[in-house]
Amino acid sequence: MADELVFSGGEIVYTMPQLPKVASVPLNGSAVLVGFKDAPDGEEVLFDFDPRAEKATKLDYELAAVSGLLTGTLNILWQKDFNLEGAKEWGDKKVGKFVLTIAKSVGMTKADATLEDAIRFLEKGFPLAADKLTAEFGGGLQHHLWDFSHHPSLVGLACSILSQFTCKGYGTDTAGRFVAFDLPAAAFDPDCPLIGRNVPEKIAFGILFWAMHLVSDMAGSSSNPGKGTGVPGVVLSLLKELSSLPIFQDIQIAYKGEDIRIQQWISKLFNGTAFKTEDGKPIRFDLRTEVGLLDQALSQVPAVVANEVIVRCLYMFSRLKAELERCEVSKVSGLRKLKASHFMPYNSKALTRMVTVSSTSFVLANLATAAVRAGIECEGNKVVFAQKFFLRINYVGVGRLAFALHADWGYMAEEMSELGLSAPDAARISSMDSTFIA
């Protein structure tokens, strides 16, 4: 056999009459050349087989593509369409049940208690000092948005605790600028104090009372349970808090043919004038709606996870078979010779490529089914087609594809650089039975 070339970092470092035989069966993997840069005279050269460095085979590509197409098509059975009205209705039910559960867990004993009873019980048991500034923070319709103490966020928690020590309420004014108002005398009523008298009480009022009061508010008021003004969700709270910073004061948002300030747009989201149902009823973008949207988003996860599990299992079983052959295992006692790192589904060049292929075929299958369904339902209306199409895309799958491409980019760059080799070197490499890397 003609001399074979061994490469290290793209340079020829050693020639040998033939490649070493490390098993009685043909190997498709790679070998790692260890222990030298230039081969020492009279010393044995050591090799260690490492299948994690091998490239994906044709069968790997085919199996990964089939997995992606199958799960991408079956995704239609699991994924819910994004729909604000449906999200609001689902969120109303779940939040209402949550409020009832919390009220019962903290002492509400009324038999057959309703949501109204639960809200009234929590409002009475866990008052919030910032409620005394309702008028200053926009009145009943807006004060849960403008007053940061009513935000279910870290900023809301910080403002609640800060209020206990500074006796001020923190939020925004009509123009959306950050402001602080002094708490009125009613907040210090000795018969029903809303400000702690010492540090432990201030911490308890600022954290425990804040959390429980948010529970009482998230499902509406006792006068309009389940339908009244709730509290902003995590996303809307963050938008409102950021919009109060000076750098965001002049940002404009396109709204129904005109440009409005971002603070106005956020208020419209919360009070329900930005989105309406088909029959014209307002849809409040509050915590209940965000909970419903989260449920719809999570419905995209099962198909993506299924695709990931299938691909990794296919890789593991195929590499386990090769490892059994390599180690010539014929009985149970021979299993101790196996190296788990050679077949476990992680840290492998071939697996990285399989995930990229499966994620790509998954997204393509999802886009195809979304386009077909939207085309059938739009009745030739391009606007309706676009709306239905984009609401049915599996964005979790798109995100997984982005991560897969990022992880595979180094291998792609390596393969592209190999294509730039001179013709003799490229021919020589392709004639080798195995690839050796330093």
Residue pairs with C-beta under 8 A, 6 or more apart in sequence:
1 17
1 18
3 15
3 16
3 17
4 15
4 16
4 17
4 18
4 19
4 432
5 12
5 15
5 428
5 432
6 12
6 13
6 14
6 15
6 16
6 33
6 436
7 13
7 429
7 436
7 437
7 438
8 33
8 37
8 437
8 438
9 438
13 36
13 37
13 38
13 39
13 438
14 33
14 36
14 38
14 39
14 45
16 45
19 31
19 432
19 433
19 434
20 31
20 47
22 31
22 47
22 49
22 326
23 49
23 325
23 326
23 327
23 328
24 328
25 325
25 326
25 328
26 433
27 49
27 326
27 433
27 434
28 51
28 54
28 57
28 322
29 49
29 50
29 51
29 53
29 54
29 322
29 434
30 49
30 50
30 51
30 53
30 54
30 434
30 435
30 436
30 437
31 47
31 48
31 49
31 50
31 434
31 435
31 436
32 47
32 48
32 49
32 50
32 53
32 436
32 437
32 438
33 45
33 47
33 436
33 437
33 438
34 46
34 47
34 48
35 45
35 46
36 45
37 438
39 45
49 326
49 342
50 342
51 319
51 322
51 323
51 342
51 343
51 348
51 350
52 341
52 342
52 347
52 348
52 349
52 350
53 349
53 435
53 437
54 349
54 350
54 435
55 349
55 350
55 353
56 64
56 349
56 350
56 353
56 354
56 357
57 350
59 318
60 314
60 315
60 318
60 350
60 353
60 354
60 357
61 353
61 354
61 357
63 311
63 314
63 354
64 311
64 314
64 353
64 354
64 355
64 357
64 358
64 361
65 357
65 358
65 361
66 361
67 307
67 310
67 311
67 314
67 358
67 361
67 362
68 307
68 311
68 357
68 358
68 359
68 360
68 361
68 362
68 363
68 364
68 365
69 361
69 362
69 364
69 365
70 310
71 303
71 304
71 306
71 307
71 310
71 362
71 365
72 303
72 307
72 361
72 362
72 363
72 364
72 365
72 366
72 369
72 394
72 397
73 365
73 369
74 303
74 306
75 300
75 303
75 362
75 365
75 366
75 369
75 394
75 397
76 369
76 373
78 299
78 300
78 302
78 303
79 299
79 300
79 303
79 392
79 394
80 86
80 295
80 296
80 299
81 296
81 388
81 391
81 392
82 293
82 296
82 297
82 391
82 392
83 296
83 391
84 275
84 283
84 285
84 289
84 293
85 277
85 278
85 283
86 292
86 296
87 289
87 290
87 291
87 292
87 293
87 295
87 296
88 283
88 284
88 288
88 289
88 292
89 292
90 291
90 292
90 295
91 287
91 288
91 289
91 290
91 291
91 292
91 293
91 295
92 219
92 226
92 227
92 288
94 288
94 291
94 292
94 295
95 218
95 219
95 230
95 287
95 288
95 291
96 115
96 219
96 225
96 226
98 215
98 218
98 219
99 115
99 118
99 119
99 122
99 215
99 216
99 218
99 219
100 113
100 115
100 118
102 118
102 122
102 212
102 215
103 113
103 117
103 118
103 119
103 121
103 122
103 215
104 113
104 118
106 122
106 125
106 212
107 121
107 125
108 117
108 118
108 121
110 117
110 121
113 121
114 225
115 219
115 225
115 226
116 222
116 225
118 216
118 219
119 216
119 219
119 220
119 221
119 222
119 225
120 222
122 212
122 213
122 215
122 216
123 213
123 216
123 222
125 212
126 208
126 209
126 212
126 213
126 216
127 192
127 194
127 209
127 213
128 149
128 150
128 160
128 194
128 209
128 210
128 213
129 149
129 163
129 164
129 169
129 183
129 187
129 194
129 195
129 205
130 137
130 147
130 149
130 150
130 160
130 163
130 169
130 183
131 213
132 169
132 183
132 184
132 186
132 187
132 194
133 143
133 147
133 169
133 181
133 183
133 184
134 140
134 143
134 147
135 143
136 169
136 181
137 143
137 146
137 147
137 169
137 171
137 172
137 181
138 145
138 146
138 174
140 229
141 229
141 271
142 267
142 270
142 271
143 150
144 150
144 217
144 229
144 230
144 231
144 232
144 270
145 232
145 236
145 240
145 266
145 267
145 270
146 171
146 172
146 173
146 240
147 169
147 170
147 171
148 155
148 156
148 159
148 170
148 171
148 172
148 240
148 241
149 156
149 159
149 160
149 163
149 169
149 170
149 171
149 210
150 156
150 214
150 217
150 231
150 232
151 159
151 231
151 232
151 237
151 240
151 241
152 214
152 218
152 231
152 232
152 233
152 234
152 237
152 287
153 234
153 237
153 238
153 241
155 237
155 241
156 210
156 214
156 237
157 206
157 207
157 210
159 169
159 170
159 171
160 206
160 207
160 210
161 202
161 203
161 206
161 207
161 210
162 168
162 170
162 206
163 169
163 170
163 183
163 195
163 206
164 195
164 196
164 202
164 203
164 205
164 206
165 202
166 180
167 182
167 183
167 187
167 195
168 180
168 181
168 182
168 183
169 180
169 181
169 183
170 178
170 179
170 180
171 178
171 179
171 181
172 178
172 179
172 240
172 243
172 244
172 263
173 179
175 263
176 243
176 244
176 249
176 261
176 262
176 263
176 264
176 266
177 244
177 249
178 244
178 245
183 194
183 195
187 193
187 194
187 195
188 194
188 195
194 205
195 202
195 205
196 202
196 203
196 204
196 205
196 206
214 231
217 230
217 231
218 230
218 231
218 286
218 287
218 288
219 225
219 226
219 230
219 288
220 226
220 227
220 228
220 229
220 230
221 228
221 229
229 284
229 286
230 284
230 286
230 287
230 288
231 286
231 287
232 240
232 270
232 286
232 287
233 285
233 286
233 287
233 288
233 289
233 290
233 291
234 287
234 290
235 290
236 266
236 269
236 270
236 285
236 286
236 290
239 262
239 266
240 266
242 248
243 249
243 251
243 262
243 263
243 266
248 262
249 261
249 263
250 261
251 261
251 262
252 259
252 260
252 261
252 262
253 259
253 260
253 261
253 262
253 264
253 265
255 264
255 265
255 268
255 274
265 274
268 274
269 275
269 285
270 284
270 285
270 286
271 282
271 284
272 282
272 283
272 284
272 285
273 282
274 285
275 282
275 283
275 285
276 282
276 283
277 283
283 289
297 395
297 396
300 394
300 395
300 396
300 397
301 396
303 362
303 394
303 397
304 362
304 394
304 396
304 397
304 400
307 358
307 359
307 362
307 397
308 355
308 358
308 400
310 358
311 351
311 354
311 355
311 358
312 345
312 346
312 351
312 355
313 345
314 354
315 345
315 348
315 350
315 351
315 354
316 343
316 344
316 345
319 342
319 343
319 348
320 338
320 343
322 342
322 343
323 338
323 339
323 342
323 343
324 338
326 342
327 334
327 337
327 338
328 334
329 335
329 337
329 338
341 347
345 351
349 411
352 404
352 407
352 408
352 411
353 408
353 411
355 404
355 407
355 408
356 401
356 404
356 405
356 407
356 408
359 397
359 400
359 401
359 404
360 401
360 404
362 394
362 397
362 400
362 401
363 394
363 397
363 398
363 401
366 393
366 394
366 397
367 393
369 392
370 388
370 389
370 392
370 393
371 389
373 388
373 392
374 384
374 385
374 386
374 388
374 389
374 392
375 385
377 384
377 388
378 384
378 385
378 388
418 426
418 429
419 426
421 429
429 435
